Amino acid sequence: GRNTGGVRLQRVPNVRWRAIAAVTLRVHPRYVALPPVEYLCDETKGETTVIDDDTLPFIRQHTTQWVAARAGRVTTSTFALALGFWSEDFSL
């Protein structure tokens, strides 16, 4: 086989290689935590909470508020689909 310098070739990238642990990030002096969701959304107003564009960057990902805020929006994760890039008729 090929000489790879002792490095095993793998087909799946290791996304955790050289990753900084979350605990280490949180104790860094420049780390600023997101505010609790209770400060951003008033849940006492009803089941559906309106999140304005100024509040949206401070919502933690994968929470119910984050999912609700993204509903009906074109985001970077849905942009290619919205442009039809995954359509069978699309070609470059």
PDB file of N, CA, C and O in Angstrom:
ATOM      1  N   GLY A   1       0.803  -1.187   0.000  1.00  0.00           N
ATOM      2  CA  GLY A   1       0.000   0.000   0.000  1.00  0.00           C
ATOM      3  C   GLY A   1       0.846   1.250   0.000  1.00  0.00           C
ATOM      4  O   GLY A   1       2.076   1.196  -0.024  1.00  0.00           O
ATOM      5  N   ARG A   2       0.161   2.378   0.028  1.00  0.00           N
ATOM      6  CA  ARG A   2       0.856   3.672   0.050  1.00  0.00           C
ATOM      7  C   ARG A   2       1.389   3.974   1.441  1.00  0.00           C
ATOM      8  O   ARG A   2       0.815   3.559   2.448  1.00  0.00           O
ATOM      9  N   ASN A   3       2.489   4.698   1.477  1.00  0.00           N
ATOM     10  CA  ASN A   3       3.023   5.163   2.748  1.00  0.00           C
ATOM     11  C   ASN A   3       2.298   6.460   3.099  1.00  0.00           C
ATOM     12  O   ASN A   3       2.445   7.465   2.405  1.00  0.00           O
ATOM     13  N   THR A   4       1.519   6.435   4.174  1.00  0.00           N
ATOM     14  CA  THR A   4       0.749   7.610   4.580  1.00  0.00           C
ATOM     15  C   THR A   4       1.362   8.276   5.802  1.00  0.00           C
ATOM     16  O   THR A   4       0.727   9.120   6.434  1.00  0.00           O
ATOM     17  N   GLY A   5       2.585   7.903   6.137  1.00  0.00           N
ATOM     18  CA  GLY A   5       3.230   8.538   7.284  1.00  0.00           C
ATOM     19  C   GLY A   5       2.605   8.139   8.605  1.00  0.00           C
ATOM     20  O   GLY A   5       2.649   8.905   9.567  1.00  0.00           O
ATOM     21  N   GLY A   6       2.031   6.967   8.664  1.00  0.00           N
ATOM     22  CA  GLY A   6       1.415   6.504   9.910  1.00  0.00           C
ATOM     23  C   GLY A   6       0.006   7.013  10.125  1.00  0.00           C
ATOM     24  O   GLY A   6      -0.612   6.691  11.140  1.00  0.00           O
ATOM     25  N   VAL A   7      -0.515   7.793   9.208  1.00  0.00           N
ATOM     26  CA  VAL A   7      -1.874   8.329   9.329  1.00  0.00           C
ATOM     27  C   VAL A   7      -2.821   7.386   8.615  1.00  0.00           C
ATOM     28  O   VAL A   7      -2.631   7.046   7.448  1.00  0.00           O
ATOM     29  N   ARG A   8      -3.847   6.970   9.344  1.00  0.00           N
ATOM     30  CA  ARG A   8      -4.850   6.096   8.720  1.00  0.00           C
ATOM     31  C   ARG A   8      -5.798   6.932   7.885  1.00  0.00           C
ATOM     32  O   ARG A   8      -6.315   7.950   8.344  1.00  0.00           O
ATOM     33  N   LEU A   9      -6.019   6.503   6.681  1.00  0.00           N
ATOM     34  CA  LEU A   9      -6.959   7.208   5.811  1.00  0.00           C
ATOM     35  C   LEU A   9      -8.369   6.741   6.128  1.00  0.00           C
ATOM     36  O   LEU A   9      -8.643   5.541   6.152  1.00  0.00           O
ATOM     37  N   GLN A  10      -9.249   7.676   6.367  1.00  0.00           N
ATOM     38  CA  GLN A  10     -10.646   7.365   6.649  1.00  0.00           C
ATOM     39  C   GLN A  10     -11.519   8.163   5.714  1.00  0.00           C
ATOM     40  O   GLN A  10     -11.159   9.263   5.294  1.00  0.00           O
ATOM     41  N   ARG A  11     -12.654   7.611   5.392  1.00  0.00           N
ATOM     42  CA  ARG A  11     -13.576   8.292   4.483  1.00  0.00           C
ATOM     43  C   ARG A  11     -14.479   9.286   5.208  1.00  0.00           C
ATOM     44  O   ARG A  11     -15.058  10.159   4.562  1.00  0.00           O
ATOM     45  N   VAL A  12     -14.615   9.183   6.507  1.00  0.00           N
ATOM     46  CA  VAL A  12     -15.480  10.072   7.277  1.00  0.00           C
ATOM     47  C   VAL A  12     -14.600  11.046   8.055  1.00  0.00           C
ATOM     48  O   VAL A  12     -13.752  10.610   8.833  1.00  0.00           O
ATOM     49  N   PRO A  13     -14.778  12.353   7.866  1.00  0.00           N
ATOM     50  CA  PRO A  13     -13.958  13.312   8.601  1.00  0.00           C
ATOM     51  C   PRO A  13     -14.293  13.306  10.084  1.00  0.00           C
ATOM     52  O   PRO A  13     -15.443  13.104  10.472  1.00  0.00           O
ATOM     53  N   ASN A  14     -13.289  13.528  10.895  1.00  0.00           N
ATOM     54  CA  ASN A  14     -13.469  13.606  12.337  1.00  0.00           C
ATOM     55  C   ASN A  14     -13.678  15.066  12.705  1.00  0.00           C
ATOM     56  O   ASN A  14     -12.711  15.821  12.813  1.00  0.00           O
ATOM     57  N   VAL A  15     -14.916  15.471  12.897  1.00  0.00           N
ATOM     58  CA  VAL A  15     -15.224  16.876  13.160  1.00  0.00           C
ATOM     59  C   VAL A  15     -14.793  17.293  14.564  1.00  0.00           C
ATOM     60  O   VAL A  15     -14.722  18.486  14.858  1.00  0.00           O
ATOM     61  N   ARG A  16     -14.511  16.346  15.412  1.00  0.00           N
ATOM     62  CA  ARG A  16     -14.076  16.669  16.778  1.00  0.00           C
ATOM     63  C   ARG A  16     -12.562  16.766  16.905  1.00  0.00           C
ATOM     64  O   ARG A  16     -12.059  17.083  17.983  1.00  0.00           O
ATOM     65  N   TRP A  17     -11.826  16.501  15.837  1.00  0.00           N
ATOM     66  CA  TRP A  17     -10.382  16.575  15.884  1.00  0.00           C
ATOM     67  C   TRP A  17      -9.956  18.016  16.124  1.00  0.00           C
ATOM     68  O   TRP A  17     -10.334  18.915  15.373  1.00  0.00           O
ATOM     69  N   ARG A  18      -9.189  18.228  17.143  1.00  0.00           N
ATOM     70  CA  ARG A  18      -8.704  19.543  17.571  1.00  0.00           C
ATOM     71  C   ARG A  18      -9.827  20.499  17.963  1.00  0.00           C
ATOM     72  O   ARG A  18      -9.614  21.711  18.007  1.00  0.00           O
ATOM     73  N   ALA A  19     -10.987  19.990  18.239  1.00  0.00           N
ATOM     74  CA  ALA A  19     -12.100  20.838  18.657  1.00  0.00           C
ATOM     75  C   ALA A  19     -11.895  21.278  20.105  1.00  0.00           C
ATOM     76  O   ALA A  19     -11.404  20.511  20.933  1.00  0.00           O
ATOM     77  N   ILE A  20     -12.263  22.482  20.392  1.00  0.00           N
ATOM     78  CA  ILE A  20     -12.159  23.007  21.749  1.00  0.00           C
ATOM     79  C   ILE A  20     -13.414  22.611  22.501  1.00  0.00           C
ATOM     80  O   ILE A  20     -14.526  22.792  22.005  1.00  0.00           O
ATOM     81  N   ALA A  21     -13.239  22.075  23.685  1.00  0.00           N
ATOM     82  CA  ALA A  21     -14.382  21.621  24.491  1.00  0.00           C
ATOM     83  C   ALA A  21     -15.259  22.803  24.882  1.00  0.00           C
ATOM     84  O   ALA A  21     -14.765  23.910  25.095  1.00  0.00           O
ATOM     85  N   ALA A  22     -16.561  22.560  24.974  1.00  0.00           N
ATOM     86  CA  ALA A  22     -17.514  23.618  25.329  1.00  0.00           C
ATOM     87  C   ALA A  22     -17.207  24.203  26.705  1.00  0.00           C
ATOM     88  O   ALA A  22     -17.372  25.403  26.926  1.00  0.00           O
ATOM     89  N   VAL A  23     -16.765  23.361  27.616  1.00  0.00           N
ATOM     90  CA  VAL A  23     -16.421  23.843  28.964  1.00  0.00           C
ATOM     91  C   VAL A  23     -15.262  24.839  28.886  1.00  0.00           C
ATOM     92  O   VAL A  23     -15.265  25.859  29.577  1.00  0.00           O
ATOM     93  N   THR A  24     -14.291  24.543  28.057  1.00  0.00           N
ATOM     94  CA  THR A  24     -13.146  25.437  27.890  1.00  0.00           C
ATOM     95  C   THR A  24     -13.582  26.771  27.283  1.00  0.00           C
ATOM     96  O   THR A  24     -13.107  27.830  27.691  1.00  0.00           O
ATOM     97  N   LEU A  25     -14.479  26.711  26.320  1.00  0.00           N
ATOM     98  CA  LEU A  25     -14.981  27.948  25.714  1.00  0.00           C
ATOM     99  C   LEU A  25     -15.738  28.799  26.724  1.00  0.00           C
ATOM    100  O   LEU A  25     -15.592  30.021  26.747  1.00  0.00           O
ATOM    101  N   ARG A  26     -16.533  28.165  27.544  1.00  0.00           N
ATOM    102  CA  ARG A  26     -17.378  28.918  28.480  1.00  0.00           C
ATOM    103  C   ARG A  26     -16.587  29.627  29.568  1.00  0.00           C
ATOM    104  O   ARG A  26     -17.067  30.615  30.123  1.00  0.00           O
ATOM    105  N   VAL A  27     -15.385  29.150  29.888  1.00  0.00           N
ATOM    106  CA  VAL A  27     -14.588  29.814  30.918  1.00  0.00           C
ATOM    107  C   VAL A  27     -13.646  30.861  30.330  1.00  0.00           C
ATOM    108  O   VAL A  27     -12.934  31.538  31.072  1.00  0.00           O
ATOM    109  N   HIS A  28     -13.636  30.998  29.003  1.00  0.00           N
ATOM    110  CA  HIS A  28     -12.780  31.998  28.362  1.00  0.00           C
ATOM    111  C   HIS A  28     -13.291  33.392  28.705  1.00  0.00           C
ATOM    112  O   HIS A  28     -14.502  33.609  28.744  1.00  0.00           O
ATOM    113  N   PRO A  29     -12.388  34.343  28.955  1.00  0.00           N
ATOM    114  CA  PRO A  29     -12.831  35.688  29.365  1.00  0.00           C
ATOM    115  C   PRO A  29     -13.646  36.433  28.304  1.00  0.00           C
ATOM    116  O   PRO A  29     -14.405  37.340  28.647  1.00  0.00           O
ATOM    117  N   ARG A  30     -13.509  36.077  27.036  1.00  0.00           N
ATOM    118  CA  ARG A  30     -14.278  36.770  25.992  1.00  0.00           C
ATOM    119  C   ARG A  30     -15.592  36.084  25.656  1.00  0.00           C
ATOM    120  O   ARG A  30     -16.341  36.565  24.805  1.00  0.00           O
ATOM    121  N   TYR A  31     -15.878  34.980  26.305  1.00  0.00           N
ATOM    122  CA  TYR A  31     -17.117  34.248  26.036  1.00  0.00           C
ATOM    123  C   TYR A  31     -18.296  35.008  26.638  1.00  0.00           C
ATOM    124  O   TYR A  31     -18.260  35.409  27.801  1.00  0.00           O
ATOM    125  N   VAL A  32     -19.327  35.199  25.845  1.00  0.00           N
ATOM    126  CA  VAL A  32     -20.553  35.847  26.315  1.00  0.00           C
ATOM    127  C   VAL A  32     -21.692  34.867  26.076  1.00  0.00           C
ATOM    128  O   VAL A  32     -21.971  34.497  24.936  1.00  0.00           O
ATOM    129  N   ALA A  33     -22.337  34.455  27.134  1.00  0.00           N
ATOM    130  CA  ALA A  33     -23.422  33.483  27.040  1.00  0.00           C
ATOM    131  C   ALA A  33     -24.689  34.131  26.496  1.00  0.00           C
ATOM    132  O   ALA A  33     -24.908  35.332  26.655  1.00  0.00           O
ATOM    133  N   LEU A  34     -25.515  33.317  25.854  1.00  0.00           N
ATOM    134  CA  LEU A  34     -26.823  33.798  25.411  1.00  0.00           C
ATOM    135  C   LEU A  34     -27.710  34.012  26.630  1.00  0.00           C
ATOM    136  O   LEU A  34     -27.600  33.282  27.615  1.00  0.00           O
ATOM    137  N   PRO A  35     -28.582  35.002  26.567  1.00  0.00           N
ATOM    138  CA  PRO A  35     -29.494  35.204  27.698  1.00  0.00           C
ATOM    139  C   PRO A  35     -30.508  34.069  27.778  1.00  0.00           C
ATOM    140  O   PRO A  35     -30.804  33.430  26.769  1.00  0.00           O
ATOM    141  N   PRO A  36     -31.042  33.816  28.969  1.00  0.00           N
ATOM    142  CA  PRO A  36     -32.087  32.788  29.079  1.00  0.00           C
ATOM    143  C   PRO A  36     -33.277  33.138  28.193  1.00  0.00           C
ATOM    144  O   PRO A  36     -33.605  34.309  28.005  1.00  0.00           O
ATOM    145  N   VAL A  37     -33.909  32.117  27.659  1.00  0.00           N
ATOM    146  CA  VAL A  37     -35.016  32.330  26.723  1.00  0.00           C
ATOM    147  C   VAL A  37     -36.176  33.075  27.386  1.00  0.00           C
ATOM    148  O   VAL A  37     -36.950  33.742  26.698  1.00  0.00           O
ATOM    149  N   GLU A  38     -36.306  32.973  28.694  1.00  0.00           N
ATOM    150  CA  GLU A  38     -37.390  33.671  29.399  1.00  0.00           C
ATOM    151  C   GLU A  38     -37.253  35.193  29.248  1.00  0.00           C
ATOM    152  O   GLU A  38     -38.253  35.909  29.262  1.00  0.00           O
ATOM    153  N   TYR A  39     -36.024  35.681  29.105  1.00  0.00           N
ATOM    154  CA  TYR A  39     -35.818  37.121  28.928  1.00  0.00           C
ATOM    155  C   TYR A  39     -36.150  37.569  27.508  1.00  0.00           C
ATOM    156  O   TYR A  39     -36.428  38.745  27.273  1.00  0.00           O
ATOM    157  N   LEU A  40     -36.121  36.642  26.573  1.00  0.00           N
ATOM    158  CA  LEU A  40     -36.352  36.989  25.181  1.00  0.00           C
ATOM    159  C   LEU A  40     -37.793  36.814  24.749  1.00  0.00           C
ATOM    160  O   LEU A  40     -38.296  37.591  23.936  1.00  0.00           O
ATOM    161  N   CYS A  41     -38.462  35.808  25.279  1.00  0.00           N
ATOM    162  CA  CYS A  41     -39.826  35.486  24.870  1.00  0.00           C
ATOM    163  C   CYS A  41     -40.727  35.473  26.088  1.00  0.00           C
ATOM    164  O   CYS A  41     -40.419  34.844  27.101  1.00  0.00           O
ATOM    165  N   ASP A  42     -41.828  36.165  25.980  1.00  0.00           N
ATOM    166  CA  ASP A  42     -42.799  36.164  27.070  1.00  0.00           C
ATOM    167  C   ASP A  42     -43.780  35.036  26.818  1.00  0.00           C
ATOM    168  O   ASP A  42     -44.709  35.182  26.023  1.00  0.00           O
ATOM    169  N   GLU A  43     -43.580  33.919  27.488  1.00  0.00           N
ATOM    170  CA  GLU A  43     -44.421  32.736  27.284  1.00  0.00           C
ATOM    171  C   GLU A  43     -45.807  32.880  27.898  1.00  0.00           C
ATOM    172  O   GLU A  43     -46.666  32.031  27.662  1.00  0.00           O
ATOM    173  N   THR A  44     -46.048  33.930  28.678  1.00  0.00           N
ATOM    174  CA  THR A  44     -47.346  34.093  29.328  1.00  0.00           C
ATOM    175  C   THR A  44     -48.393  34.685  28.392  1.00  0.00           C
ATOM    176  O   THR A  44     -49.567  34.752  28.756  1.00  0.00           O
ATOM    177  N   LYS A  45     -47.996  35.116  27.195  1.00  0.00           N
ATOM    178  CA  LYS A  45     -48.928  35.759  26.267  1.00  0.00           C
ATOM    179  C   LYS A  45     -49.745  34.766  25.461  1.00  0.00           C
ATOM    180  O   LYS A  45     -50.665  35.160  24.744  1.00  0.00           O
ATOM    181  N   GLY A  46     -49.431  33.514  25.565  1.00  0.00           N
ATOM    182  CA  GLY A  46     -50.170  32.517  24.800  1.00  0.00           C
ATOM    183  C   GLY A  46     -49.256  31.435  24.279  1.00  0.00           C
ATOM    184  O   GLY A  46     -48.065  31.403  24.589  1.00  0.00           O
ATOM    185  N   GLU A  47     -49.829  30.545  23.481  1.00  0.00           N
ATOM    186  CA  GLU A  47     -49.064  29.413  22.986  1.00  0.00           C
ATOM    187  C   GLU A  47     -48.056  29.810  21.920  1.00  0.00           C
ATOM    188  O   GLU A  47     -46.961  29.252  21.860  1.00  0.00           O
ATOM    189  N   THR A  48     -48.421  30.777  21.076  1.00  0.00           N
ATOM    190  CA  THR A  48     -47.508  31.188  20.019  1.00  0.00           C
ATOM    191  C   THR A  48     -46.824  32.487  20.425  1.00  0.00           C
ATOM    192  O   THR A  48     -47.486  33.483  20.717  1.00  0.00           O
ATOM    193  N   THR A  49     -45.530  32.469  20.440  1.00  0.00           N
ATOM    194  CA  THR A  49     -44.753  33.648  20.795  1.00  0.00           C
ATOM    195  C   THR A  49     -44.135  34.229  19.539  1.00  0.00           C
ATOM    196  O   THR A  49     -43.494  33.519  18.764  1.00  0.00           O
ATOM    197  N   VAL A  50     -44.330  35.519  19.343  1.00  0.00           N
ATOM    198  CA  VAL A  50     -43.753  36.189  18.183  1.00  0.00           C
ATOM    199  C   VAL A  50     -42.335  36.614  18.550  1.00  0.00           C
ATOM    200  O   VAL A  50     -42.112  37.298  19.549  1.00  0.00           O
ATOM    201  N   ILE A  51     -41.385  36.194  17.719  1.00  0.00           N
ATOM    202  CA  ILE A  51     -39.986  36.555  17.937  1.00  0.00           C
ATOM    203  C   ILE A  51     -39.602  37.528  16.832  1.00  0.00           C
ATOM    204  O   ILE A  51     -39.667  37.191  15.649  1.00  0.00           O
ATOM    205  N   ASP A  52     -39.202  38.733  17.220  1.00  0.00           N
ATOM    206  CA  ASP A  52     -38.852  39.732  16.211  1.00  0.00           C
ATOM    207  C   ASP A  52     -37.432  39.495  15.702  1.00  0.00           C
ATOM    208  O   ASP A  52     -36.685  38.695  16.265  1.00  0.00           O
ATOM    209  N   ASP A  53     -37.076  40.192  14.642  1.00  0.00           N
ATOM    210  CA  ASP A  53     -35.777  39.997  14.001  1.00  0.00           C
ATOM    211  C   ASP A  53     -34.609  40.405  14.899  1.00  0.00           C
ATOM    212  O   ASP A  53     -33.508  39.877  14.746  1.00  0.00           O
ATOM    213  N   ASP A  54     -34.823  41.319  15.817  1.00  0.00           N
ATOM    214  CA  ASP A  54     -33.746  41.729  16.727  1.00  0.00           C
ATOM    215  C   ASP A  54     -33.439  40.660  17.766  1.00  0.00           C
ATOM    216  O   ASP A  54     -32.311  40.573  18.252  1.00  0.00           O
ATOM    217  N   THR A  55     -34.423  39.854  18.108  1.00  0.00           N
ATOM    218  CA  THR A  55     -34.254  38.813  19.122  1.00  0.00           C
ATOM    219  C   THR A  55     -33.740  37.518  18.525  1.00  0.00           C
ATOM    220  O   THR A  55     -33.098  36.733  19.224  1.00  0.00           O
ATOM    221  N   LEU A  56     -34.000  37.280  17.281  1.00  0.00           N
ATOM    222  CA  LEU A  56     -33.689  36.003  16.634  1.00  0.00           C
ATOM    223  C   LEU A  56     -32.239  35.537  16.791  1.00  0.00           C
ATOM    224  O   LEU A  56     -32.039  34.347  17.032  1.00  0.00           O
ATOM    225  N   PRO A  57     -31.221  36.383  16.674  1.00  0.00           N
ATOM    226  CA  PRO A  57     -29.850  35.879  16.834  1.00  0.00           C
ATOM    227  C   PRO A  57     -29.528  35.350  18.225  1.00  0.00           C
ATOM    228  O   PRO A  57     -28.522  34.662  18.400  1.00  0.00           O
ATOM    229  N   PHE A  58     -30.353  35.652  19.211  1.00  0.00           N
ATOM    230  CA  PHE A  58     -30.067  35.251  20.584  1.00  0.00           C
ATOM    231  C   PHE A  58     -30.837  34.020  21.032  1.00  0.00           C
ATOM    232  O   PHE A  58     -30.757  33.629  22.196  1.00  0.00           O
ATOM    233  N   ILE A  59     -31.579  33.407  20.124  1.00  0.00           N
ATOM    234  CA  ILE A  59     -32.326  32.193  20.443  1.00  0.00           C
ATOM    235  C   ILE A  59     -31.407  30.993  20.273  1.00  0.00           C
ATOM    236  O   ILE A  59     -30.733  30.857  19.251  1.00  0.00           O
ATOM    237  N   ARG A  60     -31.382  30.126  21.274  1.00  0.00           N
ATOM    238  CA  ARG A  60     -30.547  28.921  21.190  1.00  0.00           C
ATOM    239  C   ARG A  60     -31.090  27.985  20.120  1.00  0.00           C
ATOM    240  O   ARG A  60     -32.301  27.818  19.969  1.00  0.00           O
ATOM    241  N   GLN A  61     -30.163  27.376  19.379  1.00  0.00           N
ATOM    242  CA  GLN A  61     -30.563  26.465  18.314  1.00  0.00           C
ATOM    243  C   GLN A  61     -31.236  25.230  18.879  1.00  0.00           C
ATOM    244  O   GLN A  61     -30.946  24.782  19.988  1.00  0.00           O
ATOM    245  N   HIS A  62     -32.146  24.696  18.077  1.00  0.00           N
ATOM    246  CA  HIS A  62     -32.844  23.441  18.350  1.00  0.00           C
ATOM    247  C   HIS A  62     -33.742  23.507  19.583  1.00  0.00           C
ATOM    248  O   HIS A  62     -34.010  22.480  20.207  1.00  0.00           O
ATOM    249  N   THR A  63     -34.205  24.694  19.937  1.00  0.00           N
ATOM    250  CA  THR A  63     -35.232  24.834  20.968  1.00  0.00           C
ATOM    251  C   THR A  63     -36.561  25.049  20.261  1.00  0.00           C
ATOM    252  O   THR A  63     -36.594  25.296  19.056  1.00  0.00           O
ATOM    253  N   THR A  64     -37.647  24.956  21.001  1.00  0.00           N
ATOM    254  CA  THR A  64     -38.963  25.162  20.385  1.00  0.00           C
ATOM    255  C   THR A  64     -39.093  26.584  19.850  1.00  0.00           C
ATOM    256  O   THR A  64     -39.739  26.796  18.824  1.00  0.00           O
ATOM    257  N   GLN A  65     -38.497  27.550  20.518  1.00  0.00           N
ATOM    258  CA  GLN A  65     -38.551  28.938  20.047  1.00  0.00           C
ATOM    259  C   GLN A  65     -37.771  29.090  18.742  1.00  0.00           C
ATOM    260  O   GLN A  65     -38.199  29.817  17.845  1.00  0.00           O
ATOM    261  N   TRP A  66     -36.631  28.411  18.631  1.00  0.00           N
ATOM    262  CA  TRP A  66     -35.809  28.477  17.424  1.00  0.00           C
ATOM    263  C   TRP A  66     -36.552  27.869  16.239  1.00  0.00           C
ATOM    264  O   TRP A  66     -36.545  28.429  15.143  1.00  0.00           O
ATOM    265  N   VAL A  67     -37.189  26.727  16.461  1.00  0.00           N
ATOM    266  CA  VAL A  67     -37.951  26.071  15.399  1.00  0.00           C
ATOM    267  C   VAL A  67     -39.120  26.956  14.979  1.00  0.00           C
ATOM    268  O   VAL A  67     -39.385  27.107  13.786  1.00  0.00           O
ATOM    269  N   ALA A  68     -39.821  27.543  15.954  1.00  0.00           N
ATOM    270  CA  ALA A  68     -40.959  28.411  15.637  1.00  0.00           C
ATOM    271  C   ALA A  68     -40.516  29.666  14.896  1.00  0.00           C
ATOM    272  O   ALA A  68     -41.214  30.128  13.993  1.00  0.00           O
ATOM    273  N   ALA A  69     -39.375  30.219  15.262  1.00  0.00           N
ATOM    274  CA  ALA A  69     -38.887  31.438  14.615  1.00  0.00           C
ATOM    275  C   ALA A  69     -38.468  31.186  13.171  1.00  0.00           C
ATOM    276  O   ALA A  69     -38.559  32.085  12.335  1.00  0.00           O
ATOM    277  N   ARG A  70     -38.013  29.980  12.874  1.00  0.00           N
ATOM    278  CA  ARG A  70     -37.564  29.646  11.513  1.00  0.00           C
ATOM    279  C   ARG A  70     -38.705  29.205  10.605  1.00  0.00           C
ATOM    280  O   ARG A  70     -38.516  29.115   9.392  1.00  0.00           O
ATOM    281  N   ALA A  71     -39.853  28.937  11.144  1.00  0.00           N
ATOM    282  CA  ALA A  71     -40.996  28.475  10.341  1.00  0.00           C
ATOM    283  C   ALA A  71     -41.378  29.556   9.333  1.00  0.00           C
ATOM    284  O   ALA A  71     -41.582  30.714   9.697  1.00  0.00           O
ATOM    285  N   GLY A  72     -41.470  29.170   8.083  1.00  0.00           N
ATOM    286  CA  GLY A  72     -41.869  30.095   7.035  1.00  0.00           C
ATOM    287  C   GLY A  72     -40.765  31.002   6.534  1.00  0.00           C
ATOM    288  O   GLY A  72     -41.024  31.882   5.713  1.00  0.00           O
ATOM    289  N   ARG A  73     -39.546  30.815   7.000  1.00  0.00           N
ATOM    290  CA  ARG A  73     -38.425  31.640   6.560  1.00  0.00           C
ATOM    291  C   ARG A  73     -37.522  30.843   5.634  1.00  0.00           C
ATOM    292  O   ARG A  73     -37.382  29.629   5.783  1.00  0.00           O
ATOM    293  N   VAL A  74     -36.923  31.518   4.694  1.00  0.00           N
ATOM    294  CA  VAL A  74     -35.901  30.890   3.866  1.00  0.00           C
ATOM    295  C   VAL A  74     -34.574  31.117   4.592  1.00  0.00           C
ATOM    296  O   VAL A  74     -34.120  32.251   4.750  1.00  0.00           O
ATOM    297  N   THR A  75     -33.970  30.024   5.025  1.00  0.00           N
ATOM    298  CA  THR A  75     -32.703  30.088   5.736  1.00  0.00           C
ATOM    299  C   THR A  75     -31.613  29.468   4.871  1.00  0.00           C
ATOM    300  O   THR A  75     -31.899  28.908   3.813  1.00  0.00           O
ATOM    301  N   THR A  76     -30.383  29.564   5.313  1.00  0.00           N
ATOM    302  CA  THR A  76     -29.289  29.011   4.524  1.00  0.00           C
ATOM    303  C   THR A  76     -29.422  27.500   4.369  1.00  0.00           C
ATOM    304  O   THR A  76     -28.951  26.932   3.384  1.00  0.00           O
ATOM    305  N   SER A  77     -30.060  26.851   5.334  1.00  0.00           N
ATOM    306  CA  SER A  77     -30.219  25.402   5.211  1.00  0.00           C
ATOM    307  C   SER A  77     -31.297  25.024   4.196  1.00  0.00           C
ATOM    308  O   SER A  77     -31.308  23.894   3.708  1.00  0.00           O
ATOM    309  N   THR A  78     -32.190  25.935   3.873  1.00  0.00           N
ATOM    310  CA  THR A  78     -33.247  25.649   2.902  1.00  0.00           C
ATOM    311  C   THR A  78     -33.078  26.446   1.604  1.00  0.00           C
ATOM    312  O   THR A  78     -33.908  26.348   0.700  1.00  0.00           O
ATOM    313  N   PHE A  79     -32.012  27.226   1.517  1.00  0.00           N
ATOM    314  CA  PHE A  79     -31.820  28.107   0.369  1.00  0.00           C
ATOM    315  C   PHE A  79     -31.646  27.331  -0.930  1.00  0.00           C
ATOM    316  O   PHE A  79     -32.270  27.664  -1.938  1.00  0.00           O
ATOM    317  N   ALA A  80     -30.809  26.302  -0.917  1.00  0.00           N
ATOM    318  CA  ALA A  80     -30.577  25.513  -2.136  1.00  0.00           C
ATOM    319  C   ALA A  80     -31.863  24.832  -2.587  1.00  0.00           C
ATOM    320  O   ALA A  80     -32.137  24.745  -3.784  1.00  0.00           O
ATOM    321  N   LEU A  81     -32.645  24.353  -1.636  1.00  0.00           N
ATOM    322  CA  LEU A  81     -33.922  23.721  -1.971  1.00  0.00           C
ATOM    323  C   LEU A  81     -34.885  24.747  -2.576  1.00  0.00           C
ATOM    324  O   LEU A  81     -35.587  24.456  -3.544  1.00  0.00           O
ATOM    325  N   ALA A  82     -34.909  25.952  -1.994  1.00  0.00           N
ATOM    326  CA  ALA A  82     -35.800  26.994  -2.500  1.00  0.00           C
ATOM    327  C   ALA A  82     -35.417  27.436  -3.912  1.00  0.00           C
ATOM    328  O   ALA A  82     -36.284  27.807  -4.703  1.00  0.00           O
ATOM    329  N   LEU A  83     -34.133  27.396  -4.229  1.00  0.00           N
ATOM    330  CA  LEU A  83     -33.686  27.779  -5.567  1.00  0.00           C
ATOM    331  C   LEU A  83     -33.808  26.650  -6.579  1.00  0.00           C
ATOM    332  O   LEU A  83     -33.597  26.854  -7.774  1.00  0.00           O
ATOM    333  N   GLY A  84     -34.147  25.469  -6.101  1.00  0.00           N
ATOM    334  CA  GLY A  84     -34.347  24.345  -6.999  1.00  0.00           C
ATOM    335  C   GLY A  84     -33.084  23.578  -7.341  1.00  0.00           C
ATOM    336  O   GLY A  84     -33.062  22.822  -8.313  1.00  0.00           O
ATOM    337  N   PHE A  85     -32.026  23.763  -6.550  1.00  0.00           N
ATOM    338  CA  PHE A  85     -30.767  23.073  -6.844  1.00  0.00           C
ATOM    339  C   PHE A  85     -30.887  21.562  -6.742  1.00  0.00           C
ATOM    340  O   PHE A  85     -30.130  20.842  -7.393  1.00  0.00           O
ATOM    341  N   TRP A  86     -31.811  21.071  -5.950  1.00  0.00           N
ATOM    342  CA  TRP A  86     -31.948  19.620  -5.773  1.00  0.00           C
ATOM    343  C   TRP A  86     -32.974  19.026  -6.729  1.00  0.00           C
ATOM    344  O   TRP A  86     -33.285  17.837  -6.651  1.00  0.00           O
ATOM    345  N   SER A  87     -33.493  19.846  -7.623  1.00  0.00           N
ATOM    346  CA  SER A  87     -34.453  19.371  -8.608  1.00  0.00           C
ATOM    347  C   SER A  87     -33.757  18.541  -9.670  1.00  0.00           C
ATOM    348  O   SER A  87     -32.601  18.795 -10.007  1.00  0.00           O
ATOM    349  N   GLU A  88     -34.454  17.557 -10.194  1.00  0.00           N
ATOM    350  CA  GLU A  88     -33.877  16.716 -11.241  1.00  0.00           C
ATOM    351  C   GLU A  88     -33.658  17.508 -12.531  1.00  0.00           C
ATOM    352  O   GLU A  88     -32.817  17.132 -13.348  1.00  0.00           O
ATOM    353  N   ASP A  89     -34.400  18.596 -12.723  1.00  0.00           N
ATOM    354  CA  ASP A  89     -34.259  19.414 -13.920  1.00  0.00           C
ATOM    355  C   ASP A  89     -33.094  20.393 -13.855  1.00  0.00           C
ATOM    356  O   ASP A  89     -32.719  20.977 -14.871  1.00  0.00           O
ATOM    357  N   PHE A  90     -32.518  20.576 -12.672  1.00  0.00           N
ATOM    358  CA  PHE A  90     -31.439  21.532 -12.506  1.00  0.00           C
ATOM    359  C   PHE A  90     -30.125  20.946 -12.996  1.00  0.00           C
ATOM    360  O   PHE A  90     -29.795  19.799 -12.693  1.00  0.00           O
ATOM    361  N   SER A  91     -29.386  21.733 -13.747  1.00  0.00           N
ATOM    362  CA  SER A  91     -28.041  21.310 -14.149  1.00  0.00           C
ATOM    363  C   SER A  91     -27.217  22.577 -14.374  1.00  0.00           C
ATOM    364  O   SER A  91     -27.748  23.639 -14.699  1.00  0.00           O
ATOM    365  N   LEU A  92     -25.933  22.436 -14.197  1.00  0.00           N
ATOM    366  CA  LEU A  92     -25.044  23.590 -14.378  1.00  0.00           C
ATOM    367  C   LEU A  92     -24.521  23.647 -15.789  1.00  0.00           C
ATOM    368  O   LEU A  92     -23.757  24.552 -16.127  1.00  0.00           O
TER     369      LEU A  92
END
